[in-house]
Amino acid sequence: MRNYSIQPSPIISLPITGSNDRFPVRRIYCVGRNYADHVREMGGDPNRSTPIFFTKSRETIVGSRETIPYPPLTENLHFEIELVVAMAGKTEIFGYGVGLDMTRRDIQAVAKKGGKPWDMAKNFDDSAPCSAIMKASEAPDISAAEIMLTNNGSVKQISTLNKMIWSVDEIISHLNETVTLAAGDLIYTGTPEGVGAVIAGETLVGTIEGLPEVKVSYD
Ligand code: MN
């Protein structure tokens, strides 16, 4: 029995549809620039090079149907709806969910302009809302599924998963060249075009055909 000087952090987990078990989250990887029309709206060139990755702490996870305080240090909090892949091992997929890669776009813009890291634009409290996870064995074929985000009921982002520049298998393969993926890792696979701001009092709903939805409201 080992004693700790402070209380160890709790295990962060997500519900699994149709199960009483929970999916314990290990690391969170996010893919940047994975839909050409989103790369263009951000002023970039979507020519395929290599995927870019960044991370969020697992403590940024927020479950669906929660209310989130509007975060500090931003006046331009953006939604980015994304397919989330939950890993069962280095290359094995456990299941899929729908996530929001919330972004303090104003902080990101300043950091990019100054050639500085943009962690604080991405990895802040409550910045990774996520739906329940659906086991891959129970999920329908989502390779061309519709992905959509609404803000207070109005459609802001809509696309299909077959527009991803890098497929899920390619993302997993690239990540494993850089780090070693393991059971519990989540991958946010990038957002389509239509990103925009959410303000206090608004409710975001993210859906991918056949998967559980993610819904969060801002205080
Ligand atoms: Mn993103």
Residues whose N, C-alpha, C, O or C-beta is under 5 A from the ligand:
A	BS01	MN	V31 E80 D101 G190 T191
